[in-house]
Amino acid sequence: MAYRIYLVDDDRFLLDLYAIKFKNAGHDVSVFNGGEDLLAALRKEDAPVPSAILLDVIMPGMSGFEILDTIRKEGLAKGAKFIILSNQGQDSDFEKAKELSVDGYIIKASAIPSEVLTETIRTIEGGAQQGGGELPIHQ
């Protein structure tokens, strides 16, 4: 099954790398260089809801957590899975991700693009975490 994937990162090389991996697997991919671009796309009337949004944490302007907080407050992308894709892996980052109810957390430095693809599809197809389970973290 093909999914609509949104990738948000200020690193153009990584965006292109991940986009190619997802596209080659048959998925519809949109890339965004930052939060404002993503939010503008999500706010459009009749904007398609992505299956998953992968967010970097550290970016100029809005952080991934600020973007996610805005999406939640505005009720955008309802039904999308949110995955943090970051090199930030401190306990405070994991706690913030839990507070914002992310569906997954992937440490970029520890995951090759094929693993990012696999973890993303697993998150989409796995559905919501039940009973306040632990945040799935791929390290």
KOLZAVEX-342441 format. One record per atom (N, C-alpha, C): residue number from 1; residue in one letter; chain; atom name; x, y, z. Coordinates in steps of 0.1 Angstrom, whole numbers, plus 2048, in hexadecimal, padded with zeros to 3 digits. Layout:
// KOLZAVEX-342441
@k->NUM	r->a	c->A	a->CA	px->X	py->Y	pz->Z
...
END
This chain:
// KOLZAVEX-342441
@k->1	r->m	c->A	a->N	px->808	py->7F4	pz->800
@k->1	r->m	c->A	a->CA	px->800	py->800	pz->800
@k->1	r->m	c->A	a->C	px->809	py->80C	pz->800
@k->2	r->a	c->A	a->N	px->805	py->816	pz->7F8
@k->2	r->a	c->A	a->CA	px->80C	py->823	pz->7F8
@k->2	r->a	c->A	a->C	px->807	py->82D	pz->802
@k->3	r->y	c->A	a->N	px->810	py->834	pz->808
@k->3	r->y	c->A	a->CA	px->80D	py->83E	pz->812
@k->3	r->y	c->A	a->C	px->811	py->84C	pz->80E
@k->4	r->r	c->A	a->N	px->80B	py->856	pz->814
@k->4	r->r	c->A	a->CA	px->80F	py->864	pz->812
@k->4	r->r	c->A	a->C	px->818	py->867	pz->81E
@k->5	r->i	c->A	a->N	px->825	py->86B	pz->81B
@k->5	r->i	c->A	a->CA	px->82F	py->86E	pz->825
@k->5	r->i	c->A	a->C	px->833	py->87C	pz->824
@k->6	r->y	c->A	a->N	px->833	py->883	pz->82F
@k->6	r->y	c->A	a->CA	px->839	py->891	pz->82F
@k->6	r->y	c->A	a->C	px->846	py->890	pz->837
@k->7	r->l	c->A	a->N	px->850	py->896	pz->832
@k->7	r->l	c->A	a->CA	px->85D	py->896	pz->838
@k->7	r->l	c->A	a->C	px->861	py->8A5	pz->83B
@k->8	r->v	c->A	a->N	px->865	py->8A8	pz->847
@k->8	r->v	c->A	a->CA	px->868	py->8B6	pz->84B
@k->8	r->v	c->A	a->C	px->876	py->8B6	pz->851
@k->9	r->d	c->A	a->N	px->87F	py->8BD	pz->84A
@k->9	r->d	c->A	a->CA	px->88D	py->8BD	pz->84F
@k->9	r->d	c->A	a->C	px->894	py->8C9	pz->848
@k->10	r->d	c->A	a->N	px->89D	py->8D0	pz->84F
@k->10	r->d	c->A	a->CA	px->8A4	py->8DB	pz->848
@k->10	r->d	c->A	a->C	px->8B1	py->8D6	pz->841
@k->11	r->d	c->A	a->N	px->8B4	py->8C9	pz->842
@k->11	r->d	c->A	a->CA	px->8BF	py->8C3	pz->83B
@k->11	r->d	c->A	a->C	px->8BB	py->8BE	pz->82D
@k->12	r->r	c->A	a->N	px->8BD	py->8C5	pz->823
@k->12	r->r	c->A	a->CA	px->8B8	py->8C2	pz->815
@k->12	r->r	c->A	a->C	px->8BD	py->8B4	pz->811
@k->13	r->f	c->A	a->N	px->8CA	py->8B1	pz->814
@k->13	r->f	c->A	a->CA	px->8D0	py->8A4	pz->810
@k->13	r->f	c->A	a->C	px->8C8	py->899	pz->816
@k->14	r->l	c->A	a->N	px->8C5	py->89A	pz->823
@k->14	r->l	c->A	a->CA	px->8BD	py->88F	pz->82A
@k->14	r->l	c->A	a->C	px->8AF	py->88E	pz->824
@k->15	r->l	c->A	a->N	px->8A9	py->89A	pz->822
@k->15	r->l	c->A	a->CA	px->89B	py->89A	pz->81D
@k->15	r->l	c->A	a->C	px->89B	py->892	pz->80F
@k->16	r->d	c->A	a->N	px->8A4	py->896	pz->807
@k->16	r->d	c->A	a->CA	px->8A5	py->88F	pz->7FA
@k->16	r->d	c->A	a->C	px->8A7	py->880	pz->7FB
@k->17	r->l	c->A	a->N	px->8B0	py->87C	pz->804
@k->17	r->l	c->A	a->CA	px->8B4	py->86E	pz->806
@k->17	r->l	c->A	a->C	px->8A7	py->866	pz->80B
@k->18	r->y	c->A	a->N	px->8A0	py->86C	pz->815
@k->18	r->y	c->A	a->CA	px->895	py->865	pz->81A
@k->18	r->y	c->A	a->C	px->889	py->865	pz->80F
@k->19	r->a	c->A	a->N	px->888	py->870	pz->808
@k->19	r->a	c->A	a->CA	px->87D	py->871	pz->7FE
@k->19	r->a	c->A	a->C	px->87F	py->866	pz->7F4
@k->20	r->i	c->A	a->N	px->88B	py->865	pz->7EF
@k->20	r->i	c->A	a->CA	px->88E	py->85B	pz->7E5
@k->20	r->i	c->A	a->C	px->88B	py->84D	pz->7EA
@k->21	r->k	c->A	a->N	px->88F	py->84A	pz->7F6
@k->21	r->k	c->A	a->CA	px->88C	py->83D	pz->7FC
@k->21	r->k	c->A	a->C	px->87D	py->83A	pz->7FC
@k->22	r->f	c->A	a->N	px->875	py->843	pz->801
@k->22	r->f	c->A	a->CA	px->867	py->842	pz->802
@k->22	r->f	c->A	a->C	px->860	py->841	pz->7F4
@k->23	r->k	c->A	a->N	px->865	py->849	pz->7EB
@k->23	r->k	c->A	a->CA	px->85F	py->849	pz->7DD
@k->23	r->k	c->A	a->C	px->862	py->83C	pz->7D6
@k->24	r->n	c->A	a->N	px->86E	py->837	pz->7D8
@k->24	r->n	c->A	a->CA	px->872	py->82A	pz->7D2
@k->24	r->n	c->A	a->C	px->86A	py->81F	pz->7D7
@k->25	r->a	c->A	a->N	px->865	py->820	pz->7E3
@k->25	r->a	c->A	a->CA	px->85C	py->816	pz->7E9
@k->25	r->a	c->A	a->C	px->84D	py->818	pz->7E5
@k->26	r->g	c->A	a->N	px->84B	py->822	pz->7DD
@k->26	r->g	c->A	a->CA	px->83D	py->824	pz->7D8
@k->26	r->g	c->A	a->C	px->834	py->82E	pz->7DF
@k->27	r->h	c->A	a->N	px->83A	py->836	pz->7E8
@k->27	r->h	c->A	a->CA	px->832	py->83F	pz->7F0
@k->27	r->h	c->A	a->C	px->832	py->84D	pz->7EA
@k->28	r->d	c->A	a->N	px->828	py->854	pz->7EE
@k->28	r->d	c->A	a->CA	px->827	py->862	pz->7EA
@k->28	r->d	c->A	a->C	px->82E	py->86B	pz->7F4
@k->29	r->v	c->A	a->N	px->838	py->872	pz->7F0
@k->29	r->v	c->A	a->CA	px->840	py->87A	pz->7FA
@k->29	r->v	c->A	a->C	px->840	py->889	pz->7F7
@k->30	r->s	c->A	a->N	px->83E	py->891	pz->802
@k->30	r->s	c->A	a->CA	px->840	py->89F	pz->801
@k->30	r->s	c->A	a->C	px->84A	py->8A3	pz->80B
@k->31	r->v	c->A	a->N	px->853	py->8AC	pz->807
@k->31	r->v	c->A	a->CA	px->85E	py->8B0	pz->810
@k->31	r->v	c->A	a->C	px->85C	py->8BF	pz->813
@k->32	r->f	c->A	a->N	px->860	py->8C3	pz->81F
@k->32	r->f	c->A	a->CA	px->85F	py->8D0	pz->824
@k->32	r->f	c->A	a->C	px->86C	py->8D4	pz->82C
@k->33	r->n	c->A	a->N	px->871	py->8E0	pz->829
@k->33	r->n	c->A	a->CA	px->87D	py->8E5	pz->82F
@k->33	r->n	c->A	a->C	px->87B	py->8EA	pz->83D
@k->34	r->g	c->A	a->N	px->86F	py->8EB	pz->841
@k->34	r->g	c->A	a->CA	px->86D	py->8F1	pz->84F
@k->34	r->g	c->A	a->C	px->85E	py->8F0	pz->852
@k->35	r->g	c->A	a->N	px->85B	py->8F5	pz->85E
@k->35	r->g	c->A	a->CA	px->84E	py->8F4	pz->864
@k->35	r->g	c->A	a->C	px->844	py->8FD	pz->85D
@k->36	r->e	c->A	a->N	px->848	py->909	pz->859
@k->36	r->e	c->A	a->CA	px->83E	py->912	pz->853
@k->36	r->e	c->A	a->C	px->839	py->90C	pz->846
@k->37	r->d	c->A	a->N	px->842	py->906	pz->83E
@k->37	r->d	c->A	a->CA	px->83E	py->900	pz->831
@k->37	r->d	c->A	a->C	px->834	py->8F5	pz->834
@k->38	r->l	c->A	a->N	px->837	py->8EC	pz->83D
@k->38	r->l	c->A	a->CA	px->82E	py->8E1	pz->840
@k->38	r->l	c->A	a->C	px->820	py->8E6	pz->845
@k->39	r->l	c->A	a->N	px->821	py->8F0	pz->84E
@k->39	r->l	c->A	a->CA	px->814	py->8F5	pz->854
@k->39	r->l	c->A	a->C	px->80C	py->8FC	pz->849
@k->40	r->a	c->A	a->N	px->812	py->903	pz->840
@k->40	r->a	c->A	a->CA	px->80B	py->909	pz->834
@k->40	r->a	c->A	a->C	px->804	py->8FE	pz->82C
@k->41	r->a	c->A	a->N	px->80B	py->8F3	pz->829
@k->41	r->a	c->A	a->CA	px->805	py->8E9	pz->821
@k->41	r->a	c->A	a->C	px->7F9	py->8E2	pz->829
@k->42	r->l	c->A	a->N	px->7FB	py->8E0	pz->836
@k->42	r->l	c->A	a->CA	px->7F0	py->8D9	pz->83E
@k->42	r->l	c->A	a->C	px->7E4	py->8E2	pz->83F
@k->43	r->r	c->A	a->N	px->7E6	py->8EF	pz->83F
@k->43	r->r	c->A	a->CA	px->7DB	py->8F9	pz->841
@k->43	r->r	c->A	a->C	px->7D3	py->8FB	pz->835
@k->44	r->k	c->A	a->N	px->7D7	py->8F7	pz->829
@k->44	r->k	c->A	a->CA	px->7D0	py->8F9	pz->81D
@k->44	r->k	c->A	a->C	px->7C3	py->8F2	pz->81E
@k->45	r->e	c->A	a->N	px->7B9	py->8F8	pz->818
@k->45	r->e	c->A	a->CA	px->7AB	py->8F2	pz->817
@k->45	r->e	c->A	a->C	px->7AD	py->8E5	pz->80F
@k->46	r->d	c->A	a->N	px->7A6	py->8DA	pz->814
@k->46	r->d	c->A	a->CA	px->7A7	py->8CD	pz->80D
@k->46	r->d	c->A	a->C	px->7B5	py->8C8	pz->80C
@k->47	r->a	c->A	a->N	px->7BE	py->8CB	pz->815
@k->47	r->a	c->A	a->CA	px->7CB	py->8C6	pz->816
@k->47	r->a	c->A	a->C	px->7CA	py->8B7	pz->818
@k->48	r->p	c->A	a->N	px->7D1	py->8AF	pz->811
@k->48	r->p	c->A	a->CA	px->7D1	py->8A0	pz->814
@k->48	r->p	c->A	a->C	px->7D8	py->89E	pz->821
@k->49	r->v	c->A	a->N	px->7D3	py->894	pz->828
@k->49	r->v	c->A	a->CA	px->7D9	py->890	pz->835
@k->49	r->v	c->A	a->C	px->7E4	py->886	pz->832
@k->50	r->p	c->A	a->N	px->7F0	py->888	pz->836
@k->50	r->p	c->A	a->CA	px->7FA	py->87E	pz->834
@k->50	r->p	c->A	a->C	px->7F8	py->872	pz->83D
@k->51	r->s	c->A	a->N	px->7FE	py->867	pz->839
@k->51	r->s	c->A	a->CA	px->7FE	py->85B	pz->842
@k->51	r->s	c->A	a->C	px->807	py->85D	pz->84E
@k->52	r->a	c->A	a->N	px->813	py->864	pz->84B
@k->52	r->a	c->A	a->CA	px->81D	py->866	pz->855
@k->52	r->a	c->A	a->C	px->824	py->873	pz->852
@k->53	r->i	c->A	a->N	px->828	py->87A	pz->85D
@k->53	r->i	c->A	a->CA	px->831	py->886	pz->85C
@k->53	r->i	c->A	a->C	px->83D	py->883	pz->864
@k->54	r->l	c->A	a->N	px->849	py->884	pz->85E
@k->54	r->l	c->A	a->CA	px->855	py->882	pz->864
@k->54	r->l	c->A	a->C	px->85B	py->890	pz->867
@k->55	r->l	c->A	a->N	px->85E	py->893	pz->873
@k->55	r->l	c->A	a->CA	px->863	py->8A0	pz->877
@k->55	r->l	c->A	a->C	px->871	py->89F	pz->87E
@k->56	r->d	c->A	a->N	px->87A	py->8A8	pz->879
@k->56	r->d	c->A	a->CA	px->886	py->8AA	pz->880
@k->56	r->d	c->A	a->C	px->883	py->8B3	pz->88C
@k->57	r->v	c->A	a->N	px->88B	py->8B2	pz->896
@k->57	r->v	c->A	a->CA	px->889	py->8BB	pz->8A2
@k->57	r->v	c->A	a->C	px->890	py->8C8	pz->8A1
@k->58	r->i	c->A	a->N	px->89D	py->8C8	pz->89E
@k->58	r->i	c->A	a->CA	px->8A5	py->8D5	pz->89D
@k->58	r->i	c->A	a->C	px->8A4	py->8DA	pz->88F
@k->59	r->m	c->A	a->N	px->89D	py->8E5	pz->88D
@k->59	r->m	c->A	a->CA	px->89D	py->8EC	pz->880
@k->59	r->m	c->A	a->C	px->89C	py->8FB	pz->883
@k->60	r->p	c->A	a->N	px->8A1	py->903	pz->879
@k->60	r->p	c->A	a->CA	px->89F	py->912	pz->87B
@k->60	r->p	c->A	a->C	px->890	py->915	pz->87B
@k->61	r->g	c->A	a->N	px->88D	py->920	pz->882
@k->61	r->g	c->A	a->CA	px->87F	py->924	pz->883
@k->61	r->g	c->A	a->C	px->878	py->91B	pz->88E
@k->62	r->m	c->A	a->N	px->86F	py->913	pz->88A
@k->62	r->m	c->A	a->CA	px->867	py->90A	pz->893
@k->62	r->m	c->A	a->C	px->86E	py->8FD	pz->894
@k->63	r->s	c->A	a->N	px->86F	py->8F8	pz->8A1
@k->63	r->s	c->A	a->CA	px->874	py->8EA	pz->8A3
@k->63	r->s	c->A	a->C	px->869	py->8E0	pz->89F
@k->64	r->g	c->A	a->N	px->86D	py->8D4	pz->89E
@k->64	r->g	c->A	a->CA	px->863	py->8C9	pz->89B
@k->64	r->g	c->A	a->C	px->858	py->8C8	pz->8A5
@k->65	r->f	c->A	a->N	px->85D	py->8CA	pz->8B2
@k->65	r->f	c->A	a->CA	px->853	py->8CA	pz->8BD
@k->65	r->f	c->A	a->C	px->849	py->8D6	pz->8BC
@k->66	r->e	c->A	a->N	px->84E	py->8E2	pz->8B8
@k->66	r->e	c->A	a->CA	px->845	py->8ED	pz->8B7
@k->66	r->e	c->A	a->C	px->83B	py->8EB	pz->8AB
@k->67	r->i	c->A	a->N	px->840	py->8E5	pz->8A0
@k->67	r->i	c->A	a->CA	px->838	py->8E2	pz->895
@k->67	r->i	c->A	a->C	px->82D	py->8D8	pz->899
@k->68	r->l	c->A	a->N	px->830	py->8CE	pz->8A0
@k->68	r->l	c->A	a->CA	px->827	py->8C4	pz->8A4
@k->68	r->l	c->A	a->C	px->81C	py->8CA	pz->8AE
@k->69	r->d	c->A	a->N	px->821	py->8D2	pz->8B7
@k->69	r->d	c->A	a->CA	px->818	py->8D9	pz->8C0
@k->69	r->d	c->A	a->C	px->80E	py->8E1	pz->8B9
@k->70	r->t	c->A	a->N	px->812	py->8E9	pz->8AE
@k->70	r->t	c->A	a->CA	px->809	py->8F1	pz->8A6
@k->70	r->t	c->A	a->C	px->7FF	py->8E8	pz->89F
@k->71	r->i	c->A	a->N	px->804	py->8DD	pz->899
@k->71	r->i	c->A	a->CA	px->7FB	py->8D4	pz->892
@k->71	r->i	c->A	a->C	px->7F0	py->8CF	pz->89B
@k->72	r->r	c->A	a->N	px->7F4	py->8CB	pz->8A7
@k->72	r->r	c->A	a->CA	px->7EB	py->8C6	pz->8B1
@k->72	r->r	c->A	a->C	px->7E0	py->8D1	pz->8B4
@k->73	r->k	c->A	a->N	px->7E5	py->8DD	pz->8B8
@k->73	r->k	c->A	a->CA	px->7DC	py->8E7	pz->8BC
@k->73	r->k	c->A	a->C	px->7D3	py->8EC	pz->8B1
@k->74	r->e	c->A	a->N	px->7D7	py->8EB	pz->8A4
@k->74	r->e	c->A	a->CA	px->7CE	py->8EF	pz->899
@k->74	r->e	c->A	a->C	px->7C6	py->8E4	pz->894
@k->75	r->g	c->A	a->N	px->7C8	py->8D8	pz->899
@k->75	r->g	c->A	a->CA	px->7C1	py->8CD	pz->894
@k->75	r->g	c->A	a->C	px->7C4	py->8C9	pz->885
@k->76	r->l	c->A	a->N	px->7D0	py->8CB	pz->881
@k->76	r->l	c->A	a->CA	px->7D4	py->8C7	pz->874
@k->76	r->l	c->A	a->C	px->7D9	py->8B9	pz->873
@k->77	r->a	c->A	a->N	px->7D8	py->8B3	pz->867
@k->77	r->a	c->A	a->CA	px->7DE	py->8A6	pz->864
@k->77	r->a	c->A	a->C	px->7D8	py->89B	pz->86D
@k->78	r->k	c->A	a->N	px->7CB	py->89C	pz->870
@k->78	r->k	c->A	a->CA	px->7C5	py->892	pz->879
@k->78	r->k	c->A	a->C	px->7C6	py->884	pz->872
@k->79	r->g	c->A	a->N	px->7CA	py->87B	pz->87A
@k->79	r->g	c->A	a->CA	px->7CC	py->86D	pz->876
@k->79	r->g	c->A	a->C	px->7DA	py->86A	pz->871
@k->80	r->a	c->A	a->N	px->7E2	py->874	pz->86F
@k->80	r->a	c->A	a->CA	px->7F0	py->872	pz->86B
@k->80	r->a	c->A	a->C	px->7F8	py->86D	pz->877
@k->81	r->k	c->A	a->N	px->802	py->865	pz->874
@k->81	r->k	c->A	a->CA	px->80C	py->860	pz->87E
@k->81	r->k	c->A	a->C	px->817	py->86A	pz->87E
@k->82	r->f	c->A	a->N	px->81C	py->86D	pz->88A
@k->82	r->f	c->A	a->CA	px->827	py->876	pz->88B
@k->82	r->f	c->A	a->C	px->834	py->86F	pz->890
@k->83	r->i	c->A	a->N	px->83F	py->871	pz->889
@k->83	r->i	c->A	a->CA	px->84B	py->86A	pz->88C
@k->83	r->i	c->A	a->C	px->856	py->875	pz->88D
@k->84	r->i	c->A	a->N	px->85D	py->875	pz->898
@k->84	r->i	c->A	a->CA	px->869	py->87E	pz->89A
@k->84	r->i	c->A	a->C	px->874	py->877	pz->893
@k->85	r->l	c->A	a->N	px->87B	py->87D	pz->88A
@k->85	r->l	c->A	a->CA	px->887	py->878	pz->883
@k->85	r->l	c->A	a->C	px->892	py->882	pz->886
@k->86	r->s	c->A	a->N	px->89A	py->87F	pz->890
@k->86	r->s	c->A	a->CA	px->8A3	py->889	pz->895
@k->86	r->s	c->A	a->C	px->8B0	py->883	pz->89A
@k->87	r->n	c->A	a->N	px->8BB	py->88B	pz->89B
@k->87	r->n	c->A	a->CA	px->8C7	py->886	pz->8A1
@k->87	r->n	c->A	a->C	px->8C6	py->889	pz->8B0
@k->88	r->q	c->A	a->N	px->8BC	py->890	pz->8B5
@k->88	r->q	c->A	a->CA	px->8BA	py->893	pz->8C3
@k->88	r->q	c->A	a->C	px->8B4	py->887	pz->8CA
@k->89	r->g	c->A	a->N	px->8BB	py->881	pz->8D4
@k->89	r->g	c->A	a->CA	px->8B6	py->876	pz->8DA
@k->89	r->g	c->A	a->C	px->8B8	py->876	pz->8E9
@k->90	r->q	c->A	a->N	px->8B7	py->882	pz->8EF
@k->90	r->q	c->A	a->CA	px->8B8	py->883	pz->8FD
@k->90	r->q	c->A	a->C	px->8AA	py->880	pz->904
@k->91	r->d	c->A	a->N	px->8AB	py->87C	pz->910
@k->91	r->d	c->A	a->CA	px->89F	py->878	pz->918
@k->91	r->d	c->A	a->C	px->894	py->883	pz->917
@k->92	r->s	c->A	a->N	px->899	py->890	pz->918
@k->92	r->s	c->A	a->CA	px->890	py->89B	pz->917
@k->92	r->s	c->A	a->C	px->888	py->89C	pz->90A
@k->93	r->d	c->A	a->N	px->88F	py->898	pz->8FF
@k->93	r->d	c->A	a->CA	px->889	py->897	pz->8F2
@k->93	r->d	c->A	a->C	px->87E	py->88C	pz->8F1
@k->94	r->f	c->A	a->N	px->882	py->881	pz->8F7
@k->94	r->f	c->A	a->CA	px->878	py->876	pz->8F7
@k->94	r->f	c->A	a->C	px->86C	py->87A	pz->8FF
@k->95	r->e	c->A	a->N	px->86E	py->880	pz->90B
@k->95	r->e	c->A	a->CA	px->863	py->885	pz->913
@k->95	r->e	c->A	a->C	px->85A	py->88F	pz->90C
@k->96	r->k	c->A	a->N	px->860	py->898	pz->905
@k->96	r->k	c->A	a->CA	px->858	py->8A2	pz->8FD
@k->96	r->k	c->A	a->C	px->850	py->89B	pz->8F3
@k->97	r->a	c->A	a->N	px->856	py->891	pz->8EC
@k->97	r->a	c->A	a->CA	px->84F	py->88A	pz->8E1
@k->97	r->a	c->A	a->C	px->843	py->882	pz->8E7
@k->98	r->k	c->A	a->N	px->845	py->87C	pz->8F3
@k->98	r->k	c->A	a->CA	px->83A	py->875	pz->8FA
@k->98	r->k	c->A	a->C	px->82F	py->87F	pz->8FD
@k->99	r->e	c->A	a->N	px->832	py->88B	pz->902
@k->99	r->e	c->A	a->CA	px->828	py->895	pz->906
@k->99	r->e	c->A	a->C	px->820	py->899	pz->8F9
@k->100	r->l	c->A	a->N	px->826	py->899	pz->8EE
@k->100	r->l	c->A	a->CA	px->820	py->89D	pz->8E1
@k->100	r->l	c->A	a->C	px->81A	py->891	pz->8DA
@k->101	r->s	c->A	a->N	px->81A	py->885	pz->8E0
@k->101	r->s	c->A	a->CA	px->814	py->879	pz->8DB
@k->101	r->s	c->A	a->C	px->819	py->875	pz->8CD
@k->102	r->v	c->A	a->N	px->826	py->876	pz->8CB
@k->102	r->v	c->A	a->CA	px->82B	py->871	pz->8BF
@k->102	r->v	c->A	a->C	px->82A	py->862	pz->8BE
@k->103	r->d	c->A	a->N	px->82A	py->85D	pz->8B1
@k->103	r->d	c->A	a->CA	px->827	py->84F	pz->8AF
@k->103	r->d	c->A	a->C	px->834	py->847	pz->8AE
@k->104	r->g	c->A	a->N	px->83F	py->84E	pz->8AC
@k->104	r->g	c->A	a->CA	px->84C	py->848	pz->8AB
@k->104	r->g	c->A	a->C	px->857	py->852	pz->8AC
@k->105	r->y	c->A	a->N	px->863	py->84D	pz->8AE
@k->105	r->y	c->A	a->CA	px->86F	py->855	pz->8B0
@k->105	r->y	c->A	a->C	px->87B	py->84E	pz->8AA
@k->106	r->i	c->A	a->N	px->881	py->853	pz->8A0
@k->106	r->i	c->A	a->CA	px->88C	py->84D	pz->899
@k->106	r->i	c->A	a->C	px->898	py->856	pz->89A
@k->107	r->i	c->A	a->N	px->8A4	py->851	pz->89F
@k->107	r->i	c->A	a->CA	px->8B0	py->858	pz->8A0
@k->107	r->i	c->A	a->C	px->8B7	py->856	pz->892
@k->108	r->k	c->A	a->N	px->8B8	py->862	pz->88B
@k->108	r->k	c->A	a->CA	px->8BE	py->861	pz->87D
@k->108	r->k	c->A	a->C	px->8CC	py->85B	pz->87D
@k->109	r->a	c->A	a->N	px->8D4	py->85E	pz->886
@k->109	r->a	c->A	a->CA	px->8E2	py->859	pz->886
@k->109	r->a	c->A	a->C	px->8E3	py->84A	pz->887
@k->110	r->s	c->A	a->N	px->8D8	py->844	pz->88C
@k->110	r->s	c->A	a->CA	px->8D8	py->835	pz->88F
@k->110	r->s	c->A	a->C	px->8D0	py->82E	pz->885
@k->111	r->a	c->A	a->N	px->8CA	py->834	pz->87B
@k->111	r->a	c->A	a->CA	px->8C1	py->82D	pz->872
@k->111	r->a	c->A	a->C	px->8C4	py->831	pz->864
@k->112	r->i	c->A	a->N	px->8C7	py->827	pz->85C
@k->112	r->i	c->A	a->CA	px->8C9	py->829	pz->84D
@k->112	r->i	c->A	a->C	px->8BB	py->82C	pz->847
@k->113	r->p	c->A	a->N	px->8BB	py->832	pz->83B
@k->113	r->p	c->A	a->CA	px->8AE	py->835	pz->835
@k->113	r->p	c->A	a->C	px->8A4	py->82A	pz->834
@k->114	r->s	c->A	a->N	px->8A9	py->81E	pz->831
@k->114	r->s	c->A	a->CA	px->8A0	py->812	pz->830
@k->114	r->s	c->A	a->C	px->899	py->80F	pz->83D
@k->115	r->e	c->A	a->N	px->8A0	py->811	pz->848
@k->115	r->e	c->A	a->CA	px->89A	py->80F	pz->855
@k->115	r->e	c->A	a->C	px->890	py->81A	pz->859
@k->116	r->v	c->A	a->N	px->893	py->827	pz->854
@k->116	r->v	c->A	a->CA	px->889	py->831	pz->856
@k->116	r->v	c->A	a->C	px->87C	py->82E	pz->84F
@k->117	r->l	c->A	a->N	px->87E	py->829	pz->842
@k->117	r->l	c->A	a->CA	px->872	py->825	pz->83B
@k->117	r->l	c->A	a->C	px->86A	py->81A	pz->842
@k->118	r->t	c->A	a->N	px->872	py->80F	pz->846
@k->118	r->t	c->A	a->CA	px->86B	py->804	pz->84D
@k->118	r->t	c->A	a->C	px->864	py->808	pz->85A
@k->119	r->e	c->A	a->N	px->86B	py->811	pz->862
@k->119	r->e	c->A	a->CA	px->865	py->815	pz->86F
@k->119	r->e	c->A	a->C	px->858	py->81E	pz->86C
@k->120	r->t	c->A	a->N	px->859	py->826	pz->862
@k->120	r->t	c->A	a->CA	px->84E	py->82F	pz->85E
@k->120	r->t	c->A	a->C	px->842	py->826	pz->85A
@k->121	r->i	c->A	a->N	px->844	py->81D	pz->851
@k->121	r->i	c->A	a->CA	px->839	py->814	pz->84D
@k->121	r->i	c->A	a->C	px->833	py->80C	pz->859
@k->122	r->r	c->A	a->N	px->83C	py->807	pz->861
@k->122	r->r	c->A	a->CA	px->838	py->800	pz->86D
@k->122	r->r	c->A	a->C	px->82F	py->809	pz->876
@k->123	r->t	c->A	a->N	px->833	py->815	pz->877
@k->123	r->t	c->A	a->CA	px->82B	py->81E	pz->880
@k->123	r->t	c->A	a->C	px->81D	py->821	pz->87A
@k->124	r->i	c->A	a->N	px->81D	py->823	pz->86C
@k->124	r->i	c->A	a->CA	px->810	py->826	pz->866
@k->124	r->i	c->A	a->C	px->807	py->81A	pz->867
@k->125	r->e	c->A	a->N	px->80C	py->80E	pz->864
@k->125	r->e	c->A	a->CA	px->804	py->802	pz->864
@k->125	r->e	c->A	a->C	px->801	py->7FD	pz->872
@k->126	r->g	c->A	a->N	px->809	py->801	pz->87C
@k->126	r->g	c->A	a->CA	px->808	py->7FB	pz->889
@k->126	r->g	c->A	a->C	px->7FC	py->802	pz->891
@k->127	r->g	c->A	a->N	px->7F8	py->80D	pz->88C
@k->127	r->g	c->A	a->CA	px->7ED	py->814	pz->893
@k->127	r->g	c->A	a->C	px->7F2	py->81B	pz->89F
@k->128	r->a	c->A	a->N	px->7E9	py->821	pz->8A7
@k->128	r->a	c->A	a->CA	px->7EC	py->829	pz->8B3
@k->128	r->a	c->A	a->C	px->7F1	py->81F	pz->8BE
@k->129	r->q	c->A	a->N	px->7F9	py->825	pz->8C6
@k->129	r->q	c->A	a->CA	px->7FE	py->81D	pz->8D2
@k->129	r->q	c->A	a->C	px->7F2	py->81B	pz->8DB
@k->130	r->q	c->A	a->N	px->7F1	py->810	pz->8E1
@k->130	r->q	c->A	a->CA	px->7E6	py->80D	pz->8EA
@k->130	r->q	c->A	a->C	px->7EB	py->80F	pz->8F9
@k->131	r->g	c->A	a->N	px->7E2	py->814	pz->901
@k->131	r->g	c->A	a->CA	px->7E4	py->814	pz->90F
@k->131	r->g	c->A	a->C	px->7F0	py->81C	pz->914
@k->132	r->g	c->A	a->N	px->7F4	py->827	pz->90D
@k->132	r->g	c->A	a->CA	px->7FF	py->82F	pz->912
@k->132	r->g	c->A	a->C	px->80C	py->828	pz->912
@k->133	r->g	c->A	a->N	px->80E	py->81F	pz->908
@k->133	r->g	c->A	a->CA	px->81A	py->817	pz->907
@k->133	r->g	c->A	a->C	px->827	py->820	pz->905
@k->134	r->e	c->A	a->N	px->832	py->81A	pz->905
@k->134	r->e	c->A	a->CA	px->83E	py->821	pz->903
@k->134	r->e	c->A	a->C	px->83F	py->827	pz->8F5
@k->135	r->l	c->A	a->N	px->846	py->832	pz->8F4
@k->135	r->l	c->A	a->CA	px->849	py->838	pz->8E7
@k->135	r->l	c->A	a->C	px->852	py->82F	pz->8DF
@k->136	r->p	c->A	a->N	px->84E	py->82B	pz->8D3
@k->136	r->p	c->A	a->CA	px->857	py->823	pz->8CB
@k->136	r->p	c->A	a->C	px->863	py->82B	pz->8C6
@k->137	r->i	c->A	a->N	px->86E	py->827	pz->8CB
@k->137	r->i	c->A	a->CA	px->87A	py->82E	pz->8C7
@k->137	r->i	c->A	a->C	px->884	py->825	pz->8C0
@k->138	r->h	c->A	a->N	px->888	py->82A	pz->8B4
@k->138	r->h	c->A	a->CA	px->892	py->822	pz->8AC
@k->138	r->h	c->A	a->C	px->89F	py->829	pz->8AE
@k->139	r->q	c->A	a->N	px->8A8	py->823	pz->8B5
@k->139	r->q	c->A	a->CA	px->8B6	py->829	pz->8B7
@k->139	r->q	c->A	a->C	px->8C0	py->820	pz->8B1
END
